[in-house]
Amino acid sequence: MTSVAGTTLRRETYSPALIAIHWLTALLIAAVFAAIELRVYFPKGSDPRDQLKALHFMLGLTVLLLVIVRIFVRSQNRTPQIVPRPSAWQTAAAHAMHAVLYAAMIAMPVLGWLILSGEGKPIPFFGLTLPPLIAENKDLAKQIEGVHEYIGNALYFLIGFHALAALAHHYLQKDNTLVRMLPRSR
């Protein structure tokens, strides 16, 4: 049990594996965004810029792998109940937000892979070179890059809203939404 502003909440959490994957994914996504945003401080064609772009791609693929693991682990574990139970519209909104976040965590790395494939560039993954998903097609790669960038920009807001919603549940609604995804304290 834990207390938020005088309200006692059940301390039922997700499995330790899901909690670890959630927070590791959050850190990786922050690193993915940082790598691509920091690249602009280096001249085009410079080694640091190219290294940041490669890091952006490799960390993005790592997010994809973690999401696949996360979906499997989540399918093997039950979801802890939210206490007190939120309204139906809040539950529906939360499910929609999670579906969009999962879709983005799958689509963004695949789109990045398609971009590099279409540009005819090597696809790095921590010492490996992955096969292209499509034949070289620079026009198609440019179109996919536009979609990738649009979704990436939208993700800044969606992730921020996700975090704000968790905090609102914790501090305003005083339910256990947030504590379900926090590691258990000893």
C-alpha positions as CSV (number, residue, x, y, z in Angstrom):
1,M,0.0,0.0,0.0
2,T,1.1,3.6,-0.7
3,S,-0.4,6.9,0.2
4,V,-1.1,9.9,-2.1
5,A,-2.3,13.0,-0.3
6,G,-4.0,11.0,2.4
7,T,-5.5,8.4,0.0
8,T,-4.3,4.8,0.4
9,L,-3.6,3.0,-2.9
10,R,-3.1,-0.7,-3.6
11,R,0.5,-1.3,-4.4
12,E,-0.2,-3.8,-7.2
13,T,2.4,-3.3,-10.0
14,Y,3.3,-4.6,-13.4
15,S,5.8,-7.4,-13.5
16,P,9.4,-6.3,-12.7
17,A,10.3,-7.3,-16.3
18,L,7.6,-5.0,-17.8
19,I,8.6,-2.2,-15.5
20,A,12.3,-2.5,-16.5
21,I,11.4,-2.7,-20.2
22,H,9.1,0.4,-19.9
23,W,11.7,2.6,-18.3
24,L,14.6,1.3,-20.5
25,T,12.4,2.0,-23.6
26,A,11.7,5.5,-22.3
27,L,15.5,6.1,-21.9
28,L,16.2,4.7,-25.3
29,I,13.6,6.9,-26.9
30,A,15.1,10.0,-25.2
31,A,18.5,8.9,-26.6
32,V,17.0,8.4,-30.0
33,F,15.6,11.9,-30.0
34,A,18.8,13.4,-28.5
35,A,21.0,11.8,-31.2
36,I,18.9,13.1,-34.1
37,E,18.5,16.6,-32.6
38,L,22.2,17.0,-31.6
39,R,23.4,16.1,-35.2
40,V,22.5,19.6,-36.3
41,Y,25.3,21.0,-34.3
42,F,27.8,19.4,-36.7
43,P,28.5,20.1,-40.3
44,K,26.9,17.8,-42.9
45,G,29.3,15.0,-43.9
46,S,31.3,15.3,-40.6
47,D,32.1,12.2,-38.6
48,P,30.3,13.3,-35.4
49,R,27.1,14.0,-37.4
50,D,27.3,10.7,-39.2
51,Q,27.9,8.9,-35.9
52,L,24.9,10.6,-34.3
53,K,22.7,9.5,-37.2
54,A,24.0,5.9,-37.0
55,L,23.4,6.0,-33.2
56,H,19.9,7.3,-33.8
57,F,19.2,4.4,-36.2
58,M,20.7,1.7,-34.0
59,L,19.0,2.9,-30.8
60,G,15.7,3.1,-32.8
61,L,16.1,-0.6,-33.9
62,T,16.8,-1.4,-30.2
63,V,13.5,0.2,-29.3
64,L,11.8,-2.0,-31.9
65,L,13.4,-5.2,-30.4
66,L,12.4,-4.1,-26.9
67,V,8.8,-3.5,-28.1
68,I,8.6,-7.0,-29.5
69,V,9.9,-8.4,-26.2
70,R,7.5,-6.1,-24.3
71,I,4.5,-7.3,-26.2
72,F,5.4,-10.9,-25.5
73,V,6.1,-10.3,-21.8
74,R,2.9,-8.3,-21.5
75,S,0.9,-11.1,-23.1
76,Q,2.2,-13.5,-20.4
77,N,1.3,-11.2,-17.5
78,R,-2.0,-9.8,-16.3
79,T,-2.5,-6.0,-16.1
80,P,-2.8,-4.7,-12.6
81,Q,-6.2,-3.0,-11.9
82,I,-6.4,0.8,-11.5
83,V,-7.8,1.7,-8.1
84,P,-10.1,3.5,-7.9
85,R,-11.3,2.5,-11.4
86,P,-11.3,5.4,-13.9
87,S,-14.3,6.3,-16.1
88,A,-15.0,4.4,-19.3
89,W,-13.9,7.4,-21.5
90,Q,-10.5,7.6,-19.6
91,T,-9.9,3.9,-20.0
92,A,-10.8,4.1,-23.7
93,A,-8.5,7.2,-24.1
94,A,-5.6,5.3,-22.3
95,H,-6.0,2.3,-24.5
96,A,-6.0,4.5,-27.7
97,M,-2.9,6.3,-26.5
98,H,-1.1,3.1,-25.7
99,A,-2.1,1.7,-29.2
100,V,-0.7,4.8,-30.9
101,L,2.5,4.7,-28.8
102,Y,3.1,1.0,-29.6
103,A,2.3,1.6,-33.3
104,A,4.8,4.4,-33.4
105,M,7.5,2.4,-31.6
106,I,7.2,-0.3,-34.3
107,A,6.6,2.0,-37.3
108,M,9.4,4.5,-36.6
109,P,12.3,2.0,-36.7
110,V,10.9,0.3,-39.7
111,L,10.4,3.6,-41.5
112,G,14.1,4.5,-40.6
113,W,15.2,1.1,-42.1
114,L,13.2,1.8,-45.2
115,I,14.7,5.3,-45.6
116,L,18.3,3.9,-45.4
117,S,17.3,1.1,-47.7
118,G,15.8,3.5,-50.3
119,E,18.8,5.8,-50.1
120,G,21.1,2.8,-50.8
121,K,23.0,3.3,-47.6
122,P,24.3,0.6,-45.2
123,I,22.0,-0.3,-42.4
124,P,24.2,-0.4,-39.2
125,F,23.3,-2.3,-36.1
126,F,26.1,-2.4,-33.5
127,G,28.7,-3.9,-35.8
128,L,26.3,-5.7,-38.1
129,T,25.1,-4.5,-41.5
130,L,21.4,-5.4,-41.9
131,P,19.9,-6.2,-45.3
132,P,17.9,-3.5,-47.1
133,L,14.1,-3.8,-46.9
134,I,13.5,-2.3,-50.3
135,A,15.6,-1.6,-53.5
136,E,17.3,1.8,-53.8
137,N,14.7,4.5,-54.6
138,K,15.8,7.9,-53.4
139,D,12.4,9.5,-54.3
140,L,10.5,7.0,-52.2
141,A,13.1,7.3,-49.4
142,K,12.5,11.1,-49.3
143,Q,8.7,10.5,-49.0
144,I,9.2,8.0,-46.2
145,E,11.5,10.4,-44.5
146,G,8.8,13.0,-44.4
147,V,6.4,10.5,-42.8
148,H,9.1,9.5,-40.3
149,E,9.8,13.1,-39.4
150,Y,6.1,13.9,-39.0
151,I,5.5,11.0,-36.7
152,G,8.7,11.8,-34.7
153,N,7.5,15.4,-34.2
154,A,4.1,14.2,-33.1
155,L,5.7,11.8,-30.7
156,Y,7.2,14.7,-28.7
157,F,3.7,15.7,-27.8
158,L,2.2,12.2,-27.4
159,I,5.0,11.2,-25.0
160,G,4.7,14.4,-23.1
161,F,0.9,13.9,-22.8
162,H,1.4,10.3,-21.7
163,A,3.7,11.5,-18.9
164,L,1.4,14.3,-17.9
165,A,-1.6,11.9,-17.8
166,A,0.3,9.6,-15.5
167,L,1.1,12.5,-13.2
168,A,-2.5,13.8,-13.3
169,H,-3.7,10.3,-12.3
170,H,-1.3,10.3,-9.4
171,Y,-1.7,13.8,-8.1
172,L,-5.2,14.9,-9.2
173,Q,-7.2,11.7,-9.4
174,K,-5.2,10.0,-6.7
175,D,-5.3,6.5,-8.3
176,N,-2.6,3.9,-8.7
177,T,-2.0,4.4,-12.5
178,L,1.5,5.7,-12.0
179,V,2.6,3.5,-9.1
180,R,1.7,0.4,-11.2
181,M,4.7,1.2,-13.4
182,L,7.1,2.1,-10.7
183,P,9.6,-0.4,-9.2
184,R,8.5,-1.7,-5.8
185,S,10.3,0.0,-2.9
186,R,11.8,-2.3,-0.3
